[in-house]
Amino acid sequence: PFSDWLGGGAAGLCGGIGLALLYRALATGQMSVAAPVSALVAASLPVFVSAVSDGLPRLVTLAGFGLALTAVWLISGGIGIELKVSHLYLPVIAGLTFGAFFIFLHYGSSTSIFWTLAATRITSISGLLVYCLITGEDWIPTRDSWGWIALSSVLDAAGNTFYALSARMGRMDVAAVLGSLYPGSTVLLAWFILKERISRVQTVGILIALAAIVLITL
């Protein structure tokens, strides 16, 4: 249906814009601000929209949301950062577009997941190509990166599919908040595969994330 393509297209457009803004913030030296702020805003927006459309969840779920948002902040390195207004606008806008991605993907996949995800992928790729052409960025991948691009595309599509399925089976805010805990798995994979060191703050954040998952899924 047209609504599936419309929702998927809007989600893909928001996701592409969010990525461009986040990468721009990272490239301008705002990494310590961009990661936690954008993740926090992205997780909070679906919670607000779902509260308006579906009503507030149970208190134990709300407590889980609070722990989850705290975990995202800690894992992403948000503790101890100096927040300046000039450093916030790109991460906040990126977070809003990522949150809108969750919302549009949920409503667009209410009848068909496949066509919504297809529209999401087509729109996001087209939008990023247009951005590269306008800004003069090099968009042609190197030969040795094709395998990693294919693998990341499959994993990204799988993640979007599981999110859409979980949002259809329950509440959008629960699916979005749980999906926003992905920085924890990223940190753990970097520790396991790349042998990167996990800081004490990140360890606390991961433990809080596990507690949040328990509360949200009760």
C-alpha positions in Angstrom: 0.0 0.0 0.0 1.0 3.6 -0.5 1.1 4.2 3.2 3.8 1.6 3.6 6.0 3.3 1.0 5.2 6.7 2.4 6.2 5.7 6.0 9.2 3.8 4.8 10.3 6.6 2.6 10.0 9.1 5.4 11.9 6.8 7.8 14.7 6.4 5.2 14.9 10.1 4.6 15.1 10.8 8.4 17.7 8.1 8.9 19.9 9.4 6.1 19.7 13.0 7.4 20.4 11.8 10.9 23.5 10.0 9.8 24.8 12.9 7.8 24.3 15.3 10.8 25.8 12.9 13.3 28.9 12.3 11.1 29.2 16.1 10.6 29.1 16.6 14.4 31.7 13.8 14.9 34.0 15.3 12.2 33.9 18.8 13.8 35.3 17.4 17.1 32.0 17.0 19.0 32.2 13.3 19.5 31.9 13.3 23.3 28.7 15.4 22.9 27.2 14.0 19.7 27.1 10.3 20.7 25.3 10.6 24.1 23.0 13.5 23.2 21.8 12.1 19.9 21.2 8.7 21.4 19.3 10.2 24.3 17.1 12.4 22.1 16.5 9.5 19.7 15.2 7.2 22.5 13.1 9.9 24.1 11.1 11.1 21.1 9.3 7.7 20.5 8.5 7.6 24.3 6.8 11.0 24.1 4.9 10.2 21.0 3.8 6.8 22.3 2.7 8.3 25.6 0.4 10.8 23.7 -1.0 8.2 21.3 -1.2 5.0 23.5 -1.1 6.4 27.0 1.6 6.0 29.6 3.0 2.5 30.2 3.2 0.9 33.6 5.3 2.4 36.3 7.8 -0.5 36.2 8.2 0.1 32.5 8.7 3.8 33.0 11.4 3.0 35.6 13.0 0.8 33.0 12.9 3.7 30.5 14.7 5.9 33.0 17.4 3.3 33.6 17.8 2.7 29.9 18.2 6.4 29.0 20.8 6.6 31.9 22.6 3.6 30.5 22.7 5.0 26.9 24.2 8.2 28.4 26.9 6.4 30.4 27.8 3.9 27.7 28.1 6.6 25.0 30.5 8.6 27.2 28.1 11.4 28.4 29.3 11.6 32.0 31.5 14.6 32.7 31.1 16.3 29.3 30.8 20.1 29.1 27.6 20.9 27.3 27.7 24.1 25.2 24.7 25.4 23.2 27.0 25.7 20.1 27.8 22.0 20.3 24.2 20.8 20.9 22.3 21.8 17.8 23.7 19.2 15.4 23.4 16.2 17.9 19.9 17.3 19.0 18.7 17.5 15.4 20.4 14.2 14.6 18.7 12.6 17.6 15.3 14.0 16.5 15.7 12.6 13.0 16.7 9.2 14.4 13.7 9.3 16.7 11.5 10.2 13.7 13.0 7.2 11.9 11.7 4.9 14.7 8.3 6.5 14.6 7.8 6.5 10.8 9.2 2.9 10.5 6.7 1.8 13.1 3.6 3.4 11.6 4.7 2.6 8.0 5.1 -1.1 8.8 1.7 -1.5 10.4 0.4 -3.5 7.4 3.6 -4.6 5.5 7.1 -4.8 6.7 8.9 -5.8 3.5 7.7 -2.9 1.3 8.3 -0.4 4.1 11.8 -1.6 4.6 12.4 -1.5 0.9 11.2 2.1 0.7 13.4 2.9 3.7 16.5 1.5 2.0 15.8 3.1 -1.4 15.2 6.5 0.1 18.1 6.5 2.5 20.6 5.5 -0.2 19.2 8.0 -2.7 19.3 10.8 -0.1 22.9 10.1 0.9 23.9 10.0 -2.8 22.3 13.4 -3.4 24.1 14.7 -0.3 27.5 13.4 -1.5 26.9 14.9 -5.0 26.0 18.3 -3.5 28.8 18.4 -1.0 31.4 16.8 -3.3 32.0 13.9 -1.0 33.6 10.7 -2.4 30.8 8.1 -2.5 32.4 5.3 -4.5 33.6 2.5 -2.0 37.0 0.9 -2.3 37.2 -2.6 -3.5 38.2 -4.1 -0.1 35.2 -2.4 1.6 32.4 -4.1 -0.4 32.3 -7.1 1.9 32.0 -5.0 5.0 29.3 -2.9 3.4 27.3 -5.9 2.4 27.6 -7.4 5.9 26.6 -4.1 7.6 23.7 -3.7 5.2 22.3 -7.2 6.0 22.7 -6.5 9.8 21.1 -3.1 9.5 18.1 -4.5 7.5 17.8 -7.3 10.1 17.8 -4.8 13.0 15.2 -2.7 11.3 13.1 -5.8 10.7 13.2 -7.0 14.3 12.4 -3.4 15.5 9.4 -3.2 13.2 8.2 -6.6 14.3 8.6 -5.9 18.0 6.8 -2.5 17.6 3.9 -4.2 15.9 3.6 -6.9 18.6 3.8 -4.4 21.5 4.4 -0.7 22.2 6.5 1.5 20.0 8.2 3.1 23.0 9.3 -0.2 24.4 10.8 -1.3 21.1 12.5 2.0 20.5 14.1 2.3 24.0 15.3 -1.3 23.9 16.7 -0.7 20.4 18.5 2.4 21.6 20.6 0.3 23.9 22.7 -0.8 20.9 25.7 1.2 22.2 26.2 -1.5 24.8 26.5 -4.3 22.3 28.9 -2.0 20.2 31.1 -1.5 23.3 31.1 -5.3 24.1 31.9 -6.2 20.5 34.8 -3.7 20.4 36.1 -5.2 23.6 35.7 -8.8 22.4 36.9 -8.4 18.8 39.1 -5.3 18.8 40.4 -5.7 22.3 39.4 -2.2 23.2 39.3 -1.3 26.9 35.9 -0.8 28.6 35.9 2.1 31.1 34.4 1.8 34.5 31.6 4.2 33.5 30.8 2.1 30.5 30.7 -1.0 32.6 28.3 0.6 35.0 26.2 1.7 32.0 26.1 -1.9 30.6 25.0 -3.2 34.0 22.3 -0.5 34.2 21.2 -1.5 30.7 20.7 -5.1 31.8 18.6 -4.0 34.7 16.6 -1.7 32.4 15.9 -4.6 30.1 14.6 -6.7 33.0 12.2 -4.0 34.1 11.0 -3.1 30.6 10.2 -6.8 29.8 8.5 -7.7 33.0 
